[in-house]
Amino acid sequence: MKLKNVLIVVTDIEKSKKFYHDLFGLEVLLDSGENVILTEGLVLQEKKLWEATIQKTVCPKSHSTELYFEERNIEAFAEKLNNYEEPVKYVTPLTCNAWERKVIRFYDPDGTLIEVGETR
C-alpha cells in the first residue's frame, strides 16, 4: 500500500496555502474552498469541516504528528524562517542532532509540528 496524501487541519486555508508555498514551494493542485491539495500530497482541510467529520475538537500543538521535509541548504532555509513575514514559533532552533545531521523544528500557523532536516 502506498501513502497518497497527508491531511492537516487548518483554521485559515489562505494563510496556510501561503505559508507552505512561501517556505516549501508547494503549489495548489486542487482547491475546493474547504479542502486544498498541494503538491507533494499535502492536503489542507478547514478545522470546522474536520471537527464535524470526526465529531471531536481538534487539539493544536498536540505533538502527535510531525511533517518532515528535507533541504539541501538548511542554513539558508533557517534564514528564510527567521525572515518570514509572520513570526515563526520554534520548537528547536537549527541544531545538530546526535547522528550529526542538522535539523530545525517549528510550528506552522495552526500548530502542526514541522521538522526540516538537511539532505544528505
PyMOL commands that place a pseudoatom at each C-alpha (Angstrom):
pseudoatom trace, name=CA, resn=MET, resi=1, chain=A, elem=C, hetatm=0, pos=[0.000, 0.000, 0.000]
pseudoatom trace, name=CA, resn=LYS, resi=2, chain=A, elem=C, hetatm=0, pos=[1.285, 3.448, -0.912]
pseudoatom trace, name=CA, resn=LEU, resi=3, chain=A, elem=C, hetatm=0, pos=[0.567, 6.547, 1.161]
pseudoatom trace, name=CA, resn=LYS, resi=4, chain=A, elem=C, hetatm=0, pos=[-1.057, 9.039, -1.139]
pseudoatom trace, name=CA, resn=ASN, resi=5, chain=A, elem=C, hetatm=0, pos=[-1.815, 12.191, 0.863]
pseudoatom trace, name=CA, resn=VAL, resi=6, chain=A, elem=C, hetatm=0, pos=[-1.285, 13.669, 4.305]
pseudoatom trace, name=CA, resn=LEU, resi=7, chain=A, elem=C, hetatm=0, pos=[-4.133, 15.789, 5.680]
pseudoatom trace, name=CA, resn=ILE, resi=8, chain=A, elem=C, hetatm=0, pos=[-3.601, 18.553, 8.190]
pseudoatom trace, name=CA, resn=VAL, resi=9, chain=A, elem=C, hetatm=0, pos=[-6.296, 20.659, 9.807]
pseudoatom trace, name=CA, resn=VAL, resi=10, chain=A, elem=C, hetatm=0, pos=[-6.070, 24.445, 9.435]
pseudoatom trace, name=CA, resn=THR, resi=11, chain=A, elem=C, hetatm=0, pos=[-8.101, 27.408, 10.619]
pseudoatom trace, name=CA, resn=ASP, resi=12, chain=A, elem=C, hetatm=0, pos=[-7.225, 29.712, 7.716]
pseudoatom trace, name=CA, resn=ILE, resi=13, chain=A, elem=C, hetatm=0, pos=[-6.758, 27.964, 4.361]
pseudoatom trace, name=CA, resn=GLU, resi=14, chain=A, elem=C, hetatm=0, pos=[-5.414, 31.069, 2.594]
pseudoatom trace, name=CA, resn=LYS, resi=15, chain=A, elem=C, hetatm=0, pos=[-2.815, 31.741, 5.289]
pseudoatom trace, name=CA, resn=SER, resi=16, chain=A, elem=C, hetatm=0, pos=[-1.743, 28.077, 5.243]
pseudoatom trace, name=CA, resn=LYS, resi=17, chain=A, elem=C, hetatm=0, pos=[-1.517, 27.954, 1.433]
pseudoatom trace, name=CA, resn=LYS, resi=18, chain=A, elem=C, hetatm=0, pos=[0.767, 30.993, 1.558]
pseudoatom trace, name=CA, resn=PHE, resi=19, chain=A, elem=C, hetatm=0, pos=[2.884, 29.544, 4.381]
pseudoatom trace, name=CA, resn=TYR, resi=20, chain=A, elem=C, hetatm=0, pos=[3.511, 26.218, 2.597]
pseudoatom trace, name=CA, resn=HIS, resi=21, chain=A, elem=C, hetatm=0, pos=[4.105, 27.945, -0.725]
pseudoatom trace, name=CA, resn=ASP, resi=22, chain=A, elem=C, hetatm=0, pos=[6.493, 30.574, 0.646]
pseudoatom trace, name=CA, resn=LEU, resi=23, chain=A, elem=C, hetatm=0, pos=[8.580, 28.199, 2.753]
pseudoatom trace, name=CA, resn=PHE, resi=24, chain=A, elem=C, hetatm=0, pos=[8.439, 24.925, 0.796]
pseudoatom trace, name=CA, resn=GLY, resi=25, chain=A, elem=C, hetatm=0, pos=[7.365, 25.941, -2.703]
pseudoatom trace, name=CA, resn=LEU, resi=26, chain=A, elem=C, hetatm=0, pos=[4.205, 23.805, -2.569]
pseudoatom trace, name=CA, resn=GLU, resi=27, chain=A, elem=C, hetatm=0, pos=[1.661, 24.703, -5.249]
pseudoatom trace, name=CA, resn=VAL, resi=28, chain=A, elem=C, hetatm=0, pos=[-2.122, 24.301, -5.226]
pseudoatom trace, name=CA, resn=LEU, resi=29, chain=A, elem=C, hetatm=0, pos=[-3.303, 21.367, -7.337]
pseudoatom trace, name=CA, resn=LEU, resi=30, chain=A, elem=C, hetatm=0, pos=[-6.964, 21.445, -6.317]
pseudoatom trace, name=CA, resn=ASP, resi=31, chain=A, elem=C, hetatm=0, pos=[-8.901, 23.981, -4.259]
pseudoatom trace, name=CA, resn=SER, resi=32, chain=A, elem=C, hetatm=0, pos=[-12.498, 23.298, -3.239]
pseudoatom trace, name=CA, resn=GLY, resi=33, chain=A, elem=C, hetatm=0, pos=[-12.564, 26.010, -0.578]
pseudoatom trace, name=CA, resn=GLU, resi=34, chain=A, elem=C, hetatm=0, pos=[-12.637, 23.744, 2.488]
pseudoatom trace, name=CA, resn=ASN, resi=35, chain=A, elem=C, hetatm=0, pos=[-10.080, 21.272, 1.098]
pseudoatom trace, name=CA, resn=VAL, resi=36, chain=A, elem=C, hetatm=0, pos=[-6.891, 22.164, -0.734]
pseudoatom trace, name=CA, resn=ILE, resi=37, chain=A, elem=C, hetatm=0, pos=[-4.471, 19.654, -2.236]
pseudoatom trace, name=CA, resn=LEU, resi=38, chain=A, elem=C, hetatm=0, pos=[-0.915, 20.902, -2.582]
pseudoatom trace, name=CA, resn=THR, resi=39, chain=A, elem=C, hetatm=0, pos=[1.993, 19.378, -4.452]
pseudoatom trace, name=CA, resn=GLU, resi=40, chain=A, elem=C, hetatm=0, pos=[3.781, 16.610, -2.540]
pseudoatom trace, name=CA, resn=GLY, resi=41, chain=A, elem=C, hetatm=0, pos=[0.372, 15.291, -1.414]
pseudoatom trace, name=CA, resn=LEU, resi=42, chain=A, elem=C, hetatm=0, pos=[-0.244, 17.704, 1.439]
pseudoatom trace, name=CA, resn=VAL, resi=43, chain=A, elem=C, hetatm=0, pos=[-3.964, 18.307, 1.986]
pseudoatom trace, name=CA, resn=LEU, resi=44, chain=A, elem=C, hetatm=0, pos=[-5.223, 21.285, 3.965]
pseudoatom trace, name=CA, resn=GLN, resi=45, chain=A, elem=C, hetatm=0, pos=[-8.701, 20.968, 5.434]
pseudoatom trace, name=CA, resn=GLU, resi=46, chain=A, elem=C, hetatm=0, pos=[-10.747, 23.573, 7.272]
pseudoatom trace, name=CA, resn=LYS, resi=47, chain=A, elem=C, hetatm=0, pos=[-10.918, 22.879, 11.006]
pseudoatom trace, name=CA, resn=LYS, resi=48, chain=A, elem=C, hetatm=0, pos=[-14.711, 23.192, 11.176]
pseudoatom trace, name=CA, resn=LEU, resi=49, chain=A, elem=C, hetatm=0, pos=[-15.166, 20.567, 8.438]
pseudoatom trace, name=CA, resn=TRP, resi=50, chain=A, elem=C, hetatm=0, pos=[-12.742, 18.117, 10.081]
pseudoatom trace, name=CA, resn=GLU, resi=51, chain=A, elem=C, hetatm=0, pos=[-14.330, 18.549, 13.517]
pseudoatom trace, name=CA, resn=ALA, resi=52, chain=A, elem=C, hetatm=0, pos=[-17.788, 17.943, 12.017]
pseudoatom trace, name=CA, resn=THR, resi=53, chain=A, elem=C, hetatm=0, pos=[-16.475, 14.823, 10.277]
pseudoatom trace, name=CA, resn=ILE, resi=54, chain=A, elem=C, hetatm=0, pos=[-14.865, 13.253, 13.339]
pseudoatom trace, name=CA, resn=GLN, resi=55, chain=A, elem=C, hetatm=0, pos=[-17.263, 14.832, 15.853]
pseudoatom trace, name=CA, resn=LYS, resi=56, chain=A, elem=C, hetatm=0, pos=[-14.378, 15.826, 18.105]
pseudoatom trace, name=CA, resn=THR, resi=57, chain=A, elem=C, hetatm=0, pos=[-12.446, 19.003, 18.852]
pseudoatom trace, name=CA, resn=VAL, resi=58, chain=A, elem=C, hetatm=0, pos=[-9.036, 19.403, 17.248]
pseudoatom trace, name=CA, resn=CYS, resi=59, chain=A, elem=C, hetatm=0, pos=[-6.188, 19.960, 19.705]
pseudoatom trace, name=CA, resn=PRO, resi=60, chain=A, elem=C, hetatm=0, pos=[-3.431, 22.139, 18.173]
pseudoatom trace, name=CA, resn=LYS, resi=61, chain=A, elem=C, hetatm=0, pos=[0.191, 21.551, 19.168]
pseudoatom trace, name=CA, resn=SER, resi=62, chain=A, elem=C, hetatm=0, pos=[-0.585, 18.009, 20.288]
pseudoatom trace, name=CA, resn=HIS, resi=63, chain=A, elem=C, hetatm=0, pos=[2.870, 16.821, 19.136]
pseudoatom trace, name=CA, resn=SER, resi=64, chain=A, elem=C, hetatm=0, pos=[1.332, 13.548, 17.991]
pseudoatom trace, name=CA, resn=THR, resi=65, chain=A, elem=C, hetatm=0, pos=[2.310, 14.109, 14.359]
pseudoatom trace, name=CA, resn=GLU, resi=66, chain=A, elem=C, hetatm=0, pos=[5.229, 15.753, 12.613]
pseudoatom trace, name=CA, resn=LEU, resi=67, chain=A, elem=C, hetatm=0, pos=[5.617, 16.788, 8.980]
pseudoatom trace, name=CA, resn=TYR, resi=68, chain=A, elem=C, hetatm=0, pos=[9.150, 16.186, 7.744]
pseudoatom trace, name=CA, resn=PHE, resi=69, chain=A, elem=C, hetatm=0, pos=[10.892, 17.962, 4.878]
pseudoatom trace, name=CA, resn=GLU, resi=70, chain=A, elem=C, hetatm=0, pos=[14.481, 17.972, 3.672]
pseudoatom trace, name=CA, resn=GLU, resi=71, chain=A, elem=C, hetatm=0, pos=[16.503, 20.926, 2.411]
pseudoatom trace, name=CA, resn=ARG, resi=72, chain=A, elem=C, hetatm=0, pos=[19.836, 20.981, 0.619]
pseudoatom trace, name=CA, resn=ASN, resi=73, chain=A, elem=C, hetatm=0, pos=[20.868, 24.291, 2.192]
pseudoatom trace, name=CA, resn=ILE, resi=74, chain=A, elem=C, hetatm=0, pos=[19.496, 24.112, 5.728]
pseudoatom trace, name=CA, resn=GLU, resi=75, chain=A, elem=C, hetatm=0, pos=[21.226, 27.333, 6.816]
pseudoatom trace, name=CA, resn=ALA, resi=76, chain=A, elem=C, hetatm=0, pos=[19.518, 29.289, 4.009]
pseudoatom trace, name=CA, resn=PHE, resi=77, chain=A, elem=C, hetatm=0, pos=[16.193, 27.718, 4.974]
pseudoatom trace, name=CA, resn=ALA, resi=78, chain=A, elem=C, hetatm=0, pos=[16.724, 28.721, 8.630]
pseudoatom trace, name=CA, resn=GLU, resi=79, chain=A, elem=C, hetatm=0, pos=[17.394, 32.266, 7.453]
pseudoatom trace, name=CA, resn=LYS, resi=80, chain=A, elem=C, hetatm=0, pos=[14.184, 32.199, 5.379]
pseudoatom trace, name=CA, resn=LEU, resi=81, chain=A, elem=C, hetatm=0, pos=[12.282, 31.163, 8.528]
pseudoatom trace, name=CA, resn=ASN, resi=82, chain=A, elem=C, hetatm=0, pos=[13.903, 33.947, 10.557]
pseudoatom trace, name=CA, resn=ASN, resi=83, chain=A, elem=C, hetatm=0, pos=[12.860, 36.495, 7.925]
pseudoatom trace, name=CA, resn=TYR, resi=84, chain=A, elem=C, hetatm=0, pos=[9.336, 35.187, 7.326]
pseudoatom trace, name=CA, resn=GLU, resi=85, chain=A, elem=C, hetatm=0, pos=[6.722, 37.965, 7.428]
pseudoatom trace, name=CA, resn=GLU, resi=86, chain=A, elem=C, hetatm=0, pos=[4.982, 36.449, 10.464]
pseudoatom trace, name=CA, resn=PRO, resi=87, chain=A, elem=C, hetatm=0, pos=[6.939, 35.246, 13.492]
pseudoatom trace, name=CA, resn=VAL, resi=88, chain=A, elem=C, hetatm=0, pos=[7.647, 31.507, 13.404]
pseudoatom trace, name=CA, resn=LYS, resi=89, chain=A, elem=C, hetatm=0, pos=[7.308, 29.642, 16.688]
pseudoatom trace, name=CA, resn=TYR, resi=90, chain=A, elem=C, hetatm=0, pos=[10.304, 27.343, 17.100]
pseudoatom trace, name=CA, resn=VAL, resi=91, chain=A, elem=C, hetatm=0, pos=[10.360, 24.035, 18.931]
pseudoatom trace, name=CA, resn=THR, resi=92, chain=A, elem=C, hetatm=0, pos=[14.118, 23.726, 18.456]
pseudoatom trace, name=CA, resn=PRO, resi=93, chain=A, elem=C, hetatm=0, pos=[16.420, 26.125, 16.636]
pseudoatom trace, name=CA, resn=LEU, resi=94, chain=A, elem=C, hetatm=0, pos=[18.793, 24.888, 13.953]
pseudoatom trace, name=CA, resn=THR, resi=95, chain=A, elem=C, hetatm=0, pos=[20.811, 22.228, 15.772]
pseudoatom trace, name=CA, resn=CYS, resi=96, chain=A, elem=C, hetatm=0, pos=[22.947, 19.233, 15.000]
pseudoatom trace, name=CA, resn=ASN, resi=97, chain=A, elem=C, hetatm=0, pos=[21.342, 16.059, 16.311]
pseudoatom trace, name=CA, resn=ALA, resi=98, chain=A, elem=C, hetatm=0, pos=[23.090, 13.034, 17.836]
pseudoatom trace, name=CA, resn=TRP, resi=99, chain=A, elem=C, hetatm=0, pos=[23.774, 11.464, 14.440]
pseudoatom trace, name=CA, resn=GLU, resi=100, chain=A, elem=C, hetatm=0, pos=[25.339, 14.722, 13.188]
pseudoatom trace, name=CA, resn=ARG, resi=101, chain=A, elem=C, hetatm=0, pos=[22.535, 15.894, 10.960]
pseudoatom trace, name=CA, resn=LYS, resi=102, chain=A, elem=C, hetatm=0, pos=[21.294, 19.482, 11.123]
pseudoatom trace, name=CA, resn=VAL, resi=103, chain=A, elem=C, hetatm=0, pos=[17.573, 19.902, 11.839]
pseudoatom trace, name=CA, resn=ILE, resi=104, chain=A, elem=C, hetatm=0, pos=[15.160, 22.647, 12.790]
pseudoatom trace, name=CA, resn=ARG, resi=105, chain=A, elem=C, hetatm=0, pos=[11.684, 22.183, 14.301]
pseudoatom trace, name=CA, resn=PHE, resi=106, chain=A, elem=C, hetatm=0, pos=[8.861, 24.709, 14.337]
pseudoatom trace, name=CA, resn=TYR, resi=107, chain=A, elem=C, hetatm=0, pos=[5.089, 25.070, 14.114]
pseudoatom trace, name=CA, resn=ASP, resi=108, chain=A, elem=C, hetatm=0, pos=[3.003, 26.041, 11.132]
pseudoatom trace, name=CA, resn=PRO, resi=109, chain=A, elem=C, hetatm=0, pos=[0.340, 28.740, 11.754]
pseudoatom trace, name=CA, resn=ASP, resi=110, chain=A, elem=C, hetatm=0, pos=[-2.058, 26.123, 13.184]
pseudoatom trace, name=CA, resn=GLY, resi=111, chain=A, elem=C, hetatm=0, pos=[0.384, 24.343, 15.473]
pseudoatom trace, name=CA, resn=THR, resi=112, chain=A, elem=C, hetatm=0, pos=[1.354, 21.436, 13.219]
pseudoatom trace, name=CA, resn=LEU, resi=113, chain=A, elem=C, hetatm=0, pos=[4.862, 20.342, 14.159]
pseudoatom trace, name=CA, resn=ILE, resi=114, chain=A, elem=C, hetatm=0, pos=[7.333, 20.525, 11.263]
pseudoatom trace, name=CA, resn=GLU, resi=115, chain=A, elem=C, hetatm=0, pos=[10.888, 19.224, 11.140]
pseudoatom trace, name=CA, resn=VAL, resi=116, chain=A, elem=C, hetatm=0, pos=[13.269, 20.183, 8.362]
pseudoatom trace, name=CA, resn=GLY, resi=117, chain=A, elem=C, hetatm=0, pos=[16.496, 18.247, 8.053]
pseudoatom trace, name=CA, resn=GLU, resi=118, chain=A, elem=C, hetatm=0, pos=[19.458, 18.697, 5.809]
pseudoatom trace, name=CA, resn=THR, resi=119, chain=A, elem=C, hetatm=0, pos=[19.583, 16.496, 2.734]
pseudoatom trace, name=CA, resn=ARG, resi=120, chain=A, elem=C, hetatm=0, pos=[22.440, 14.058, 2.712]
for i in range(1, 120): cmd.bond("trace and resi %d" % i, "trace and resi %d" % (i + 1))
show_as sticks, trace
zoom trace
